[in-house]
Amino acid sequence: VVVPKSQIKVHERKDEASMVDLGPARFPIFIRISDYAKFYEENKHNKQHRSLIHYLGWQLPLSPYTYPVLNQCFRKYLSQGKAVVIIDGMDEVTNHRTDINREIEKFMNLWIDERGDPDDLET
């Protein structure tokens, strides 16, 4: 993604013709963390399938049959470093706040820093 410098640094209009490379475009993944908290609560007895990575795909109002395909798509983009994750609404989480925060940290460590678990890409 390349944009004019004036669109990024609006107060610096000296060299409006110069362009800035923001890097490759990323696939946006938006997560309302308060919705994930409900998912977490509903799956509290299933530790393996209450993680944030397992939630991806469920947050969209689509047929449950599309979940595996969407989840794999999200995992692929994350493992390739081609996604940007936007997490919103932590201030709305009242139950399991510490657990939810821990799940976010685990997700960030595994899927952002390490680019996923190779053994987990098929599930």
Phi and psi restraints in degrees (range 20) as a CNS / XPLOR table:
assign (resid 1 and name C) (resid 2 and name N)
       (resid 2 and name CA) (resid 2 and name C) 1.0 -120.3 20.0 2
assign (resid 2 and name N) (resid 2 and name CA)
       (resid 2 and name C) (resid 3 and name N) 1.0 129.1 20.0 2
assign (resid 2 and name C) (resid 3 and name N)
       (resid 3 and name CA) (resid 3 and name C) 1.0 -133.5 20.0 2
assign (resid 3 and name N) (resid 3 and name CA)
       (resid 3 and name C) (resid 4 and name N) 1.0 157.7 20.0 2
assign (resid 3 and name C) (resid 4 and name N)
       (resid 4 and name CA) (resid 4 and name C) 1.0 -63.7 20.0 2
assign (resid 4 and name N) (resid 4 and name CA)
       (resid 4 and name C) (resid 5 and name N) 1.0 141.0 20.0 2
assign (resid 4 and name C) (resid 5 and name N)
       (resid 5 and name CA) (resid 5 and name C) 1.0 -57.0 20.0 2
assign (resid 5 and name N) (resid 5 and name CA)
       (resid 5 and name C) (resid 6 and name N) 1.0 -32.7 20.0 2
assign (resid 5 and name C) (resid 6 and name N)
       (resid 6 and name CA) (resid 6 and name C) 1.0 -65.3 20.0 2
assign (resid 6 and name N) (resid 6 and name CA)
       (resid 6 and name C) (resid 7 and name N) 1.0 -20.4 20.0 2
assign (resid 6 and name C) (resid 7 and name N)
       (resid 7 and name CA) (resid 7 and name C) 1.0 -80.5 20.0 2
assign (resid 7 and name N) (resid 7 and name CA)
       (resid 7 and name C) (resid 8 and name N) 1.0 -17.4 20.0 2
assign (resid 7 and name C) (resid 8 and name N)
       (resid 8 and name CA) (resid 8 and name C) 1.0 -99.4 20.0 2
assign (resid 8 and name N) (resid 8 and name CA)
       (resid 8 and name C) (resid 9 and name N) 1.0 -48.2 20.0 2
assign (resid 8 and name C) (resid 9 and name N)
       (resid 9 and name CA) (resid 9 and name C) 1.0 -112.2 20.0 2
assign (resid 9 and name N) (resid 9 and name CA)
       (resid 9 and name C) (resid 10 and name N) 1.0 84.2 20.0 2
assign (resid 9 and name C) (resid 10 and name N)
       (resid 10 and name CA) (resid 10 and name C) 1.0 -64.1 20.0 2
assign (resid 10 and name N) (resid 10 and name CA)
       (resid 10 and name C) (resid 11 and name N) 1.0 -23.7 20.0 2
assign (resid 10 and name C) (resid 11 and name N)
       (resid 11 and name CA) (resid 11 and name C) 1.0 -85.2 20.0 2
assign (resid 11 and name N) (resid 11 and name CA)
       (resid 11 and name C) (resid 12 and name N) 1.0 -11.4 20.0 2
assign (resid 11 and name C) (resid 12 and name N)
       (resid 12 and name CA) (resid 12 and name C) 1.0 -103.5 20.0 2
assign (resid 12 and name N) (resid 12 and name CA)
       (resid 12 and name C) (resid 13 and name N) 1.0 89.2 20.0 2
assign (resid 12 and name C) (resid 13 and name N)
       (resid 13 and name CA) (resid 13 and name C) 1.0 -102.0 20.0 2
assign (resid 13 and name N) (resid 13 and name CA)
       (resid 13 and name C) (resid 14 and name N) 1.0 12.2 20.0 2
assign (resid 13 and name C) (resid 14 and name N)
       (resid 14 and name CA) (resid 14 and name C) 1.0 -64.7 20.0 2
assign (resid 14 and name N) (resid 14 and name CA)
       (resid 14 and name C) (resid 15 and name N) 1.0 -43.0 20.0 2
assign (resid 14 and name C) (resid 15 and name N)
       (resid 15 and name CA) (resid 15 and name C) 1.0 -123.2 20.0 2
assign (resid 15 and name N) (resid 15 and name CA)
       (resid 15 and name C) (resid 16 and name N) 1.0 66.4 20.0 2
assign (resid 15 and name C) (resid 16 and name N)
       (resid 16 and name CA) (resid 16 and name C) 1.0 -63.2 20.0 2
assign (resid 16 and name N) (resid 16 and name CA)
       (resid 16 and name C) (resid 17 and name N) 1.0 -23.8 20.0 2
assign (resid 16 and name C) (resid 17 and name N)
       (resid 17 and name CA) (resid 17 and name C) 1.0 -77.4 20.0 2
assign (resid 17 and name N) (resid 17 and name CA)
       (resid 17 and name C) (resid 18 and name N) 1.0 -19.8 20.0 2
assign (resid 17 and name C) (resid 18 and name N)
       (resid 18 and name CA) (resid 18 and name C) 1.0 -73.0 20.0 2
assign (resid 18 and name N) (resid 18 and name CA)
       (resid 18 and name C) (resid 19 and name N) 1.0 147.1 20.0 2
assign (resid 18 and name C) (resid 19 and name N)
       (resid 19 and name CA) (resid 19 and name C) 1.0 -110.3 20.0 2
assign (resid 19 and name N) (resid 19 and name CA)
       (resid 19 and name C) (resid 20 and name N) 1.0 153.3 20.0 2
assign (resid 19 and name C) (resid 20 and name N)
       (resid 20 and name CA) (resid 20 and name C) 1.0 -121.9 20.0 2
assign (resid 20 and name N) (resid 20 and name CA)
       (resid 20 and name C) (resid 21 and name N) 1.0 129.8 20.0 2
assign (resid 20 and name C) (resid 21 and name N)
       (resid 21 and name CA) (resid 21 and name C) 1.0 -89.7 20.0 2
assign (resid 21 and name N) (resid 21 and name CA)
       (resid 21 and name C) (resid 22 and name N) 1.0 115.5 20.0 2
assign (resid 21 and name C) (resid 22 and name N)
       (resid 22 and name CA) (resid 22 and name C) 1.0 -90.1 20.0 2
assign (resid 22 and name N) (resid 22 and name CA)
       (resid 22 and name C) (resid 23 and name N) 1.0 3.0 20.0 2
assign (resid 22 and name C) (resid 23 and name N)
       (resid 23 and name CA) (resid 23 and name C) 1.0 92.8 20.0 2
assign (resid 23 and name N) (resid 23 and name CA)
       (resid 23 and name C) (resid 24 and name N) 1.0 -175.7 20.0 2
assign (resid 23 and name C) (resid 24 and name N)
       (resid 24 and name CA) (resid 24 and name C) 1.0 -69.0 20.0 2
assign (resid 24 and name N) (resid 24 and name CA)
       (resid 24 and name C) (resid 25 and name N) 1.0 152.2 20.0 2
assign (resid 24 and name C) (resid 25 and name N)
       (resid 25 and name CA) (resid 25 and name C) 1.0 -64.3 20.0 2
assign (resid 25 and name N) (resid 25 and name CA)
       (resid 25 and name C) (resid 26 and name N) 1.0 148.3 20.0 2
assign (resid 25 and name C) (resid 26 and name N)
       (resid 26 and name CA) (resid 26 and name C) 1.0 -119.7 20.0 2
assign (resid 26 and name N) (resid 26 and name CA)
       (resid 26 and name C) (resid 27 and name N) 1.0 148.7 20.0 2
assign (resid 26 and name C) (resid 27 and name N)
       (resid 27 and name CA) (resid 27 and name C) 1.0 -79.2 20.0 2
assign (resid 27 and name N) (resid 27 and name CA)
       (resid 27 and name C) (resid 28 and name N) 1.0 118.9 20.0 2
assign (resid 27 and name C) (resid 28 and name N)
       (resid 28 and name CA) (resid 28 and name C) 1.0 -80.2 20.0 2
assign (resid 28 and name N) (resid 28 and name CA)
       (resid 28 and name C) (resid 29 and name N) 1.0 132.0 20.0 2
assign (resid 28 and name C) (resid 29 and name N)
       (resid 29 and name CA) (resid 29 and name C) 1.0 -121.1 20.0 2
assign (resid 29 and name N) (resid 29 and name CA)
       (resid 29 and name C) (resid 30 and name N) 1.0 110.5 20.0 2
assign (resid 29 and name C) (resid 30 and name N)
       (resid 30 and name CA) (resid 30 and name C) 1.0 -100.1 20.0 2
assign (resid 30 and name N) (resid 30 and name CA)
       (resid 30 and name C) (resid 31 and name N) 1.0 127.3 20.0 2
assign (resid 30 and name C) (resid 31 and name N)
       (resid 31 and name CA) (resid 31 and name C) 1.0 -124.5 20.0 2
assign (resid 31 and name N) (resid 31 and name CA)
       (resid 31 and name C) (resid 32 and name N) 1.0 117.9 20.0 2
assign (resid 31 and name C) (resid 32 and name N)
       (resid 32 and name CA) (resid 32 and name C) 1.0 -83.4 20.0 2
assign (resid 32 and name N) (resid 32 and name CA)
       (resid 32 and name C) (resid 33 and name N) 1.0 106.6 20.0 2
assign (resid 32 and name C) (resid 33 and name N)
       (resid 33 and name CA) (resid 33 and name C) 1.0 -66.2 20.0 2
assign (resid 33 and name N) (resid 33 and name CA)
       (resid 33 and name C) (resid 34 and name N) 1.0 -24.5 20.0 2
assign (resid 33 and name C) (resid 34 and name N)
       (resid 34 and name CA) (resid 34 and name C) 1.0 -68.2 20.0 2
assign (resid 34 and name N) (resid 34 and name CA)
       (resid 34 and name C) (resid 35 and name N) 1.0 -33.9 20.0 2
assign (resid 34 and name C) (resid 35 and name N)
       (resid 35 and name CA) (resid 35 and name C) 1.0 -69.1 20.0 2
assign (resid 35 and name N) (resid 35 and name CA)
       (resid 35 and name C) (resid 36 and name N) 1.0 -39.4 20.0 2
assign (resid 35 and name C) (resid 36 and name N)
       (resid 36 and name CA) (resid 36 and name C) 1.0 -62.6 20.0 2
assign (resid 36 and name N) (resid 36 and name CA)
       (resid 36 and name C) (resid 37 and name N) 1.0 -36.5 20.0 2
assign (resid 36 and name C) (resid 37 and name N)
       (resid 37 and name CA) (resid 37 and name C) 1.0 -60.3 20.0 2
assign (resid 37 and name N) (resid 37 and name CA)
       (resid 37 and name C) (resid 38 and name N) 1.0 -37.5 20.0 2
assign (resid 37 and name C) (resid 38 and name N)
       (resid 38 and name CA) (resid 38 and name C) 1.0 -66.3 20.0 2
assign (resid 38 and name N) (resid 38 and name CA)
       (resid 38 and name C) (resid 39 and name N) 1.0 -44.0 20.0 2
assign (resid 38 and name C) (resid 39 and name N)
       (resid 39 and name CA) (resid 39 and name C) 1.0 -58.5 20.0 2
assign (resid 39 and name N) (resid 39 and name CA)
       (resid 39 and name C) (resid 40 and name N) 1.0 -43.8 20.0 2
assign (resid 39 and name C) (resid 40 and name N)
       (resid 40 and name CA) (resid 40 and name C) 1.0 -60.3 20.0 2
assign (resid 40 and name N) (resid 40 and name CA)
       (resid 40 and name C) (resid 41 and name N) 1.0 -45.4 20.0 2
assign (resid 40 and name C) (resid 41 and name N)
       (resid 41 and name CA) (resid 41 and name C) 1.0 -63.1 20.0 2
assign (resid 41 and name N) (resid 41 and name CA)
       (resid 41 and name C) (resid 42 and name N) 1.0 -42.9 20.0 2
assign (resid 41 and name C) (resid 42 and name N)
       (resid 42 and name CA) (resid 42 and name C) 1.0 -66.0 20.0 2
assign (resid 42 and name N) (resid 42 and name CA)
       (resid 42 and name C) (resid 43 and name N) 1.0 -25.7 20.0 2
assign (resid 42 and name C) (resid 43 and name N)
       (resid 43 and name CA) (resid 43 and name C) 1.0 -112.5 20.0 2
assign (resid 43 and name N) (resid 43 and name CA)
       (resid 43 and name C) (resid 44 and name N) 1.0 24.6 20.0 2
assign (resid 43 and name C) (resid 44 and name N)
       (resid 44 and name CA) (resid 44 and name C) 1.0 -62.6 20.0 2
assign (resid 44 and name N) (resid 44 and name CA)
       (resid 44 and name C) (resid 45 and name N) 1.0 -22.3 20.0 2
assign (resid 44 and name C) (resid 45 and name N)
       (resid 45 and name CA) (resid 45 and name C) 1.0 -91.9 20.0 2
assign (resid 45 and name N) (resid 45 and name CA)
       (resid 45 and name C) (resid 46 and name N) 1.0 -1.8 20.0 2
assign (resid 45 and name C) (resid 46 and name N)
       (resid 46 and name CA) (resid 46 and name C) 1.0 -119.9 20.0 2
assign (resid 46 and name N) (resid 46 and name CA)
       (resid 46 and name C) (resid 47 and name N) 1.0 82.8 20.0 2
assign (resid 46 and name C) (resid 47 and name N)
       (resid 47 and name CA) (resid 47 and name C) 1.0 -57.4 20.0 2
assign (resid 47 and name N) (resid 47 and name CA)
       (resid 47 and name C) (resid 48 and name N) 1.0 -35.0 20.0 2
assign (resid 47 and name C) (resid 48 and name N)
       (resid 48 and name CA) (resid 48 and name C) 1.0 -68.1 20.0 2
assign (resid 48 and name N) (resid 48 and name CA)
       (resid 48 and name C) (resid 49 and name N) 1.0 -36.0 20.0 2
assign (resid 48 and name C) (resid 49 and name N)
       (resid 49 and name CA) (resid 49 and name C) 1.0 -108.6 20.0 2
assign (resid 49 and name N) (resid 49 and name CA)
       (resid 49 and name C) (resid 50 and name N) 1.0 25.3 20.0 2
assign (resid 49 and name C) (resid 50 and name N)
       (resid 50 and name CA) (resid 50 and name C) 1.0 -113.1 20.0 2
assign (resid 50 and name N) (resid 50 and name CA)
       (resid 50 and name C) (resid 51 and name N) 1.0 6.0 20.0 2
assign (resid 50 and name C) (resid 51 and name N)
       (resid 51 and name CA) (resid 51 and name C) 1.0 -70.7 20.0 2
assign (resid 51 and name N) (resid 51 and name CA)
       (resid 51 and name C) (resid 52 and name N) 1.0 162.5 20.0 2
assign (resid 51 and name C) (resid 52 and name N)
       (resid 52 and name CA) (resid 52 and name C) 1.0 -63.6 20.0 2
assign (resid 52 and name N) (resid 52 and name CA)
       (resid 52 and name C) (resid 53 and name N) 1.0 -36.5 20.0 2
assign (resid 52 and name C) (resid 53 and name N)
       (resid 53 and name CA) (resid 53 and name C) 1.0 -65.8 20.0 2
assign (resid 53 and name N) (resid 53 and name CA)
       (resid 53 and name C) (resid 54 and name N) 1.0 -34.1 20.0 2
assign (resid 53 and name C) (resid 54 and name N)
       (resid 54 and name CA) (resid 54 and name C) 1.0 -72.8 20.0 2
assign (resid 54 and name N) (resid 54 and name CA)
       (resid 54 and name C) (resid 55 and name N) 1.0 -24.3 20.0 2
assign (resid 54 and name C) (resid 55 and name N)
       (resid 55 and name CA) (resid 55 and name C) 1.0 -72.5 20.0 2
assign (resid 55 and name N) (resid 55 and name CA)
       (resid 55 and name C) (resid 56 and name N) 1.0 -30.4 20.0 2
assign (resid 55 and name C) (resid 56 and name N)
       (resid 56 and name CA) (resid 56 and name C) 1.0 -59.9 20.0 2
assign (resid 56 and name N) (resid 56 and name CA)
       (resid 56 and name C) (resid 57 and name N) 1.0 122.5 20.0 2
assign (resid 56 and name C) (resid 57 and name N)
       (resid 57 and name CA) (resid 57 and name C) 1.0 110.9 20.0 2
assign (resid 57 and name N) (resid 57 and name CA)
       (resid 57 and name C) (resid 58 and name N) 1.0 -36.8 20.0 2
assign (resid 57 and name C) (resid 58 and name N)
       (resid 58 and name CA) (resid 58 and name C) 1.0 -70.3 20.0 2
assign (resid 58 and name N) (resid 58 and name CA)
       (resid 58 and name C) (resid 59 and name N) 1.0 -25.8 20.0 2
assign (resid 58 and name C) (resid 59 and name N)
       (resid 59 and name CA) (resid 59 and name C) 1.0 -72.5 20.0 2
assign (resid 59 and name N) (resid 59 and name CA)
       (resid 59 and name C) (resid 60 and name N) 1.0 -11.0 20.0 2
assign (resid 59 and name C) (resid 60 and name N)
       (resid 60 and name CA) (resid 60 and name C) 1.0 -93.9 20.0 2
assign (resid 60 and name N) (resid 60 and name CA)
       (resid 60 and name C) (resid 61 and name N) 1.0 139.3 20.0 2
assign (resid 60 and name C) (resid 61 and name N)
       (resid 61 and name CA) (resid 61 and name C) 1.0 -78.8 20.0 2
assign (resid 61 and name N) (resid 61 and name CA)
       (resid 61 and name C) (resid 62 and name N) 1.0 65.0 20.0 2
assign (resid 61 and name C) (resid 62 and name N)
       (resid 62 and name CA) (resid 62 and name C) 1.0 -121.9 20.0 2
assign (resid 62 and name N) (resid 62 and name CA)
       (resid 62 and name C) (resid 63 and name N) 1.0 178.2 20.0 2
assign (resid 62 and name C) (resid 63 and name N)
       (resid 63 and name CA) (resid 63 and name C) 1.0 -61.6 20.0 2
assign (resid 63 and name N) (resid 63 and name CA)
       (resid 63 and name C) (resid 64 and name N) 1.0 141.5 20.0 2
assign (resid 63 and name C) (resid 64 and name N)
       (resid 64 and name CA) (resid 64 and name C) 1.0 -61.1 20.0 2
assign (resid 64 and name N) (resid 64 and name CA)
       (resid 64 and name C) (resid 65 and name N) 1.0 -19.2 20.0 2
assign (resid 64 and name C) (resid 65 and name N)
       (resid 65 and name CA) (resid 65 and name C) 1.0 -71.9 20.0 2
assign (resid 65 and name N) (resid 65 and name CA)
       (resid 65 and name C) (resid 66 and name N) 1.0 -20.8 20.0 2
assign (resid 65 and name C) (resid 66 and name N)
       (resid 66 and name CA) (resid 66 and name C) 1.0 -85.0 20.0 2
assign (resid 66 and name N) (resid 66 and name CA)
       (resid 66 and name C) (resid 67 and name N) 1.0 -12.8 20.0 2
assign (resid 66 and name C) (resid 67 and name N)
       (resid 67 and name CA) (resid 67 and name C) 1.0 -53.9 20.0 2
assign (resid 67 and name N) (resid 67 and name CA)
       (resid 67 and name C) (resid 68 and name N) 1.0 -51.6 20.0 2
assign (resid 67 and name C) (resid 68 and name N)
       (resid 68 and name CA) (resid 68 and name C) 1.0 -59.1 20.0 2
assign (resid 68 and name N) (resid 68 and name CA)
       (resid 68 and name C) (resid 69 and name N) 1.0 -38.1 20.0 2
assign (resid 68 and name C) (resid 69 and name N)
       (resid 69 and name CA) (resid 69 and name C) 1.0 -67.8 20.0 2
assign (resid 69 and name N) (resid 69 and name CA)
       (resid 69 and name C) (resid 70 and name N) 1.0 -46.1 20.0 2
assign (resid 69 and name C) (resid 70 and name N)
       (resid 70 and name CA) (resid 70 and name C) 1.0 -63.8 20.0 2
assign (resid 70 and name N) (resid 70 and name CA)
       (resid 70 and name C) (resid 71 and name N) 1.0 -42.7 20.0 2
assign (resid 70 and name C) (resid 71 and name N)
       (resid 71 and name CA) (resid 71 and name C) 1.0 -61.5 20.0 2
assign (resid 71 and name N) (resid 71 and name CA)
       (resid 71 and name C) (resid 72 and name N) 1.0 -42.9 20.0 2
assign (resid 71 and name C) (resid 72 and name N)
       (resid 72 and name CA) (resid 72 and name C) 1.0 -63.9 20.0 2
assign (resid 72 and name N) (resid 72 and name CA)
       (resid 72 and name C) (resid 73 and name N) 1.0 -38.9 20.0 2
assign (resid 72 and name C) (resid 73 and name N)
       (resid 73 and name CA) (resid 73 and name C) 1.0 -62.1 20.0 2
assign (resid 73 and name N) (resid 73 and name CA)
       (resid 73 and name C) (resid 74 and name N) 1.0 -47.6 20.0 2
assign (resid 73 and name C) (resid 74 and name N)
       (resid 74 and name CA) (resid 74 and name C) 1.0 -60.2 20.0 2
assign (resid 74 and name N) (resid 74 and name CA)
       (resid 74 and name C) (resid 75 and name N) 1.0 -44.6 20.0 2
assign (resid 74 and name C) (resid 75 and name N)
       (resid 75 and name CA) (resid 75 and name C) 1.0 -62.1 20.0 2
assign (resid 75 and name N) (resid 75 and name CA)
       (resid 75 and name C) (resid 76 and name N) 1.0 -40.8 20.0 2
assign (resid 75 and name C) (resid 76 and name N)
       (resid 76 and name CA) (resid 76 and name C) 1.0 -62.6 20.0 2
assign (resid 76 and name N) (resid 76 and name CA)
       (resid 76 and name C) (resid 77 and name N) 1.0 -50.3 20.0 2
assign (resid 76 and name C) (resid 77 and name N)
       (resid 77 and name CA) (resid 77 and name C) 1.0 -62.3 20.0 2
assign (resid 77 and name N) (resid 77 and name CA)
       (resid 77 and name C) (resid 78 and name N) 1.0 -39.9 20.0 2
assign (resid 77 and name C) (resid 78 and name N)
       (resid 78 and name CA) (resid 78 and name C) 1.0 -64.7 20.0 2
assign (resid 78 and name N) (resid 78 and name CA)
       (resid 78 and name C) (resid 79 and name N) 1.0 -45.3 20.0 2
assign (resid 78 and name C) (resid 79 and name N)
       (resid 79 and name CA) (resid 79 and name C) 1.0 -67.3 20.0 2
assign (resid 79 and name N) (resid 79 and name CA)
       (resid 79 and name C) (resid 80 and name N) 1.0 -24.9 20.0 2
assign (resid 79 and name C) (resid 80 and name N)
       (resid 80 and name CA) (resid 80 and name C) 1.0 -91.4 20.0 2
assign (resid 80 and name N) (resid 80 and name CA)
       (resid 80 and name C) (resid 81 and name N) 1.0 -0.5 20.0 2
assign (resid 80 and name C) (resid 81 and name N)
       (resid 81 and name CA) (resid 81 and name C) 1.0 70.4 20.0 2
assign (resid 81 and name N) (resid 81 and name CA)
       (resid 81 and name C) (resid 82 and name N) 1.0 26.0 20.0 2
assign (resid 81 and name C) (resid 82 and name N)
       (resid 82 and name CA) (resid 82 and name C) 1.0 -109.5 20.0 2
assign (resid 82 and name N) (resid 82 and name CA)
       (resid 82 and name C) (resid 83 and name N) 1.0 24.0 20.0 2
assign (resid 82 and name C) (resid 83 and name N)
       (resid 83 and name CA) (resid 83 and name C) 1.0 -130.1 20.0 2
assign (resid 83 and name N) (resid 83 and name CA)
       (resid 83 and name C) (resid 84 and name N) 1.0 153.8 20.0 2
assign (resid 83 and name C) (resid 84 and name N)
       (resid 84 and name CA) (resid 84 and name C) 1.0 -121.3 20.0 2
assign (resid 84 and name N) (resid 84 and name CA)
       (resid 84 and name C) (resid 85 and name N) 1.0 129.4 20.0 2
assign (resid 84 and name C) (resid 85 and name N)
       (resid 85 and name CA) (resid 85 and name C) 1.0 -103.2 20.0 2
assign (resid 85 and name N) (resid 85 and name CA)
       (resid 85 and name C) (resid 86 and name N) 1.0 126.7 20.0 2
assign (resid 85 and name C) (resid 86 and name N)
       (resid 86 and name CA) (resid 86 and name C) 1.0 -115.9 20.0 2
assign (resid 86 and name N) (resid 86 and name CA)
       (resid 86 and name C) (resid 87 and name N) 1.0 115.3 20.0 2
assign (resid 86 and name C) (resid 87 and name N)
       (resid 87 and name CA) (resid 87 and name C) 1.0 -108.1 20.0 2
assign (resid 87 and name N) (resid 87 and name CA)
       (resid 87 and name C) (resid 88 and name N) 1.0 126.5 20.0 2
assign (resid 87 and name C) (resid 88 and name N)
       (resid 88 and name CA) (resid 88 and name C) 1.0 -130.4 20.0 2
assign (resid 88 and name N) (resid 88 and name CA)
       (resid 88 and name C) (resid 89 and name N) 1.0 147.3 20.0 2
assign (resid 88 and name C) (resid 89 and name N)
       (resid 89 and name CA) (resid 89 and name C) 1.0 93.9 20.0 2
assign (resid 89 and name N) (resid 89 and name CA)
       (resid 89 and name C) (resid 90 and name N) 1.0 20.3 20.0 2
assign (resid 89 and name C) (resid 90 and name N)
       (resid 90 and name CA) (resid 90 and name C) 1.0 -60.8 20.0 2
assign (resid 90 and name N) (resid 90 and name CA)
       (resid 90 and name C) (resid 91 and name N) 1.0 -29.4 20.0 2
assign (resid 90 and name C) (resid 91 and name N)
       (resid 91 and name CA) (resid 91 and name C) 1.0 -67.5 20.0 2
assign (resid 91 and name N) (resid 91 and name CA)
       (resid 91 and name C) (resid 92 and name N) 1.0 -16.5 20.0 2
assign (resid 91 and name C) (resid 92 and name N)
       (resid 92 and name CA) (resid 92 and name C) 1.0 -88.4 20.0 2
assign (resid 92 and name N) (resid 92 and name CA)
       (resid 92 and name C) (resid 93 and name N) 1.0 -9.2 20.0 2
assign (resid 92 and name C) (resid 93 and name N)
       (resid 93 and name CA) (resid 93 and name C) 1.0 -82.9 20.0 2
assign (resid 93 and name N) (resid 93 and name CA)
       (resid 93 and name C) (resid 94 and name N) 1.0 122.3 20.0 2
assign (resid 93 and name C) (resid 94 and name N)
       (resid 94 and name CA) (resid 94 and name C) 1.0 -112.8 20.0 2
assign (resid 94 and name N) (resid 94 and name CA)
       (resid 94 and name C) (resid 95 and name N) 1.0 -39.6 20.0 2
assign (resid 94 and name C) (resid 95 and name N)
       (resid 95 and name CA) (resid 95 and name C) 1.0 -91.8 20.0 2
assign (resid 95 and name N) (resid 95 and name CA)
       (resid 95 and name C) (resid 96 and name N) 1.0 141.0 20.0 2
assign (resid 95 and name C) (resid 96 and name N)
       (resid 96 and name CA) (resid 96 and name C) 1.0 59.0 20.0 2
assign (resid 96 and name N) (resid 96 and name CA)
       (resid 96 and name C) (resid 97 and name N) 1.0 30.7 20.0 2
assign (resid 96 and name C) (resid 97 and name N)
       (resid 97 and name CA) (resid 97 and name C) 1.0 -56.5 20.0 2
assign (resid 97 and name N) (resid 97 and name CA)
       (resid 97 and name C) (resid 98 and name N) 1.0 -44.2 20.0 2
assign (resid 97 and name C) (resid 98 and name N)
       (resid 98 and name CA) (resid 98 and name C) 1.0 -64.4 20.0 2
assign (resid 98 and name N) (resid 98 and name CA)
       (resid 98 and name C) (resid 99 and name N) 1.0 -42.8 20.0 2
assign (resid 98 and name C) (resid 99 and name N)
       (resid 99 and name CA) (resid 99 and name C) 1.0 -64.6 20.0 2
assign (resid 99 and name N) (resid 99 and name CA)
       (resid 99 and name C) (resid 100 and name N) 1.0 -41.5 20.0 2
assign (resid 99 and name C) (resid 100 and name N)
       (resid 100 and name CA) (resid 100 and name C) 1.0 -64.5 20.0 2
assign (resid 100 and name N) (resid 100 and name CA)
       (resid 100 and name C) (resid 101 and name N) 1.0 -42.6 20.0 2
assign (resid 100 and name C) (resid 101 and name N)
       (resid 101 and name CA) (resid 101 and name C) 1.0 -61.0 20.0 2
assign (resid 101 and name N) (resid 101 and name CA)
       (resid 101 and name C) (resid 102 and name N) 1.0 -41.6 20.0 2
assign (resid 101 and name C) (resid 102 and name N)
       (resid 102 and name CA) (resid 102 and name C) 1.0 -63.2 20.0 2
assign (resid 102 and name N) (resid 102 and name CA)
       (resid 102 and name C) (resid 103 and name N) 1.0 -40.4 20.0 2
assign (resid 102 and name C) (resid 103 and name N)
       (resid 103 and name CA) (resid 103 and name C) 1.0 -65.0 20.0 2
assign (resid 103 and name N) (resid 103 and name CA)
       (resid 103 and name C) (resid 104 and name N) 1.0 -38.7 20.0 2
assign (resid 103 and name C) (resid 104 and name N)
       (resid 104 and name CA) (resid 104 and name C) 1.0 -63.2 20.0 2
assign (resid 104 and name N) (resid 104 and name CA)
       (resid 104 and name C) (resid 105 and name N) 1.0 -44.7 20.0 2
assign (resid 104 and name C) (resid 105 and name N)
       (resid 105 and name CA) (resid 105 and name C) 1.0 -62.4 20.0 2
assign (resid 105 and name N) (resid 105 and name CA)
       (resid 105 and name C) (resid 106 and name N) 1.0 -42.8 20.0 2
assign (resid 105 and name C) (resid 106 and name N)
       (resid 106 and name CA) (resid 106 and name C) 1.0 -62.2 20.0 2
assign (resid 106 and name N) (resid 106 and name CA)
       (resid 106 and name C) (resid 107 and name N) 1.0 -43.4 20.0 2
assign (resid 106 and name C) (resid 107 and name N)
       (resid 107 and name CA) (resid 107 and name C) 1.0 -60.6 20.0 2
assign (resid 107 and name N) (resid 107 and name CA)
       (resid 107 and name C) (resid 108 and name N) 1.0 -48.2 20.0 2
assign (resid 107 and name C) (resid 108 and name N)
       (resid 108 and name CA) (resid 108 and name C) 1.0 -62.3 20.0 2
assign (resid 108 and name N) (resid 108 and name CA)
       (resid 108 and name C) (resid 109 and name N) 1.0 -43.7 20.0 2
assign (resid 108 and name C) (resid 109 and name N)
       (resid 109 and name CA) (resid 109 and name C) 1.0 -63.3 20.0 2
assign (resid 109 and name N) (resid 109 and name CA)
       (resid 109 and name C) (resid 110 and name N) 1.0 -45.4 20.0 2
assign (resid 109 and name C) (resid 110 and name N)
       (resid 110 and name CA) (resid 110 and name C) 1.0 -80.3 20.0 2
assign (resid 110 and name N) (resid 110 and name CA)
       (resid 110 and name C) (resid 111 and name N) 1.0 -44.5 20.0 2
assign (resid 110 and name C) (resid 111 and name N)
       (resid 111 and name CA) (resid 111 and name C) 1.0 -97.8 20.0 2
assign (resid 111 and name N) (resid 111 and name CA)
       (resid 111 and name C) (resid 112 and name N) 1.0 -19.2 20.0 2
assign (resid 111 and name C) (resid 112 and name N)
       (resid 112 and name CA) (resid 112 and name C) 1.0 -101.9 20.0 2
assign (resid 112 and name N) (resid 112 and name CA)
       (resid 112 and name C) (resid 113 and name N) 1.0 -53.0 20.0 2
assign (resid 112 and name C) (resid 113 and name N)
       (resid 113 and name CA) (resid 113 and name C) 1.0 -71.4 20.0 2
assign (resid 113 and name N) (resid 113 and name CA)
       (resid 113 and name C) (resid 114 and name N) 1.0 -46.8 20.0 2
assign (resid 113 and name C) (resid 114 and name N)
       (resid 114 and name CA) (resid 114 and name C) 1.0 -96.4 20.0 2
assign (resid 114 and name N) (resid 114 and name CA)
       (resid 114 and name C) (resid 115 and name N) 1.0 -9.6 20.0 2
assign (resid 114 and name C) (resid 115 and name N)
       (resid 115 and name CA) (resid 115 and name C) 1.0 64.5 20.0 2
assign (resid 115 and name N) (resid 115 and name CA)
       (resid 115 and name C) (resid 116 and name N) 1.0 35.9 20.0 2
assign (resid 115 and name C) (resid 116 and name N)
       (resid 116 and name CA) (resid 116 and name C) 1.0 94.7 20.0 2
assign (resid 116 and name N) (resid 116 and name CA)
       (resid 116 and name C) (resid 117 and name N) 1.0 168.5 20.0 2
assign (resid 116 and name C) (resid 117 and name N)
       (resid 117 and name CA) (resid 117 and name C) 1.0 -100.9 20.0 2
assign (resid 117 and name N) (resid 117 and name CA)
       (resid 117 and name C) (resid 118 and name N) 1.0 113.1 20.0 2
assign (resid 117 and name C) (resid 118 and name N)
       (resid 118 and name CA) (resid 118 and name C) 1.0 -55.6 20.0 2
assign (resid 118 and name N) (resid 118 and name CA)
       (resid 118 and name C) (resid 119 and name N) 1.0 -33.0 20.0 2
assign (resid 118 and name C) (resid 119 and name N)
       (resid 119 and name CA) (resid 119 and name C) 1.0 -73.1 20.0 2
assign (resid 119 and name N) (resid 119 and name CA)
       (resid 119 and name C) (resid 120 and name N) 1.0 -17.4 20.0 2
assign (resid 119 and name C) (resid 120 and name N)
       (resid 120 and name CA) (resid 120 and name C) 1.0 -99.1 20.0 2
assign (resid 120 and name N) (resid 120 and name CA)
       (resid 120 and name C) (resid 121 and name N) 1.0 -4.8 20.0 2
assign (resid 120 and name C) (resid 121 and name N)
       (resid 121 and name CA) (resid 121 and name C) 1.0 -69.1 20.0 2
assign (resid 121 and name N) (resid 121 and name CA)
       (resid 121 and name C) (resid 122 and name N) 1.0 -20.4 20.0 2
assign (resid 121 and name C) (resid 122 and name N)
       (resid 122 and name CA) (resid 122 and name C) 1.0 -90.5 20.0 2
assign (resid 122 and name N) (resid 122 and name CA)
       (resid 122 and name C) (resid 123 and name N) 1.0 -13.0 20.0 2
